[in-house]
Amino acid sequence: MKLDGQPLAAASEIGDHAGNPTANRSLAAALSSADFGHAITREIAAIQSRQKDVR
């Protein structure tokens, strides 16, 4: 749940303070904790892959 009481629908919404209109989603669209964990894992893998490409 975000500070404004809306459900977190995507990991990309973390730190979104722009009043994004997509924040008005229903509770049914809330991101599950498992999906959140998978999104974080994918992002870490992408960062590690980009770091390897730079070397």
Residue pairs with C-beta under 8 A, 6 or more apart in sequence:
1 7
1 8
1 30
2 8
2 13
2 23
4 23
6 23
6 24
6 25
7 25
7 26
7 27
7 29
7 30
7 31
8 14
8 30
8 31
8 36
9 22
9 23
9 25
9 29
9 30
9 31
10 31
10 39
11 31
11 36
11 39
11 40
11 43
13 20
13 22
13 23
16 23
31 39
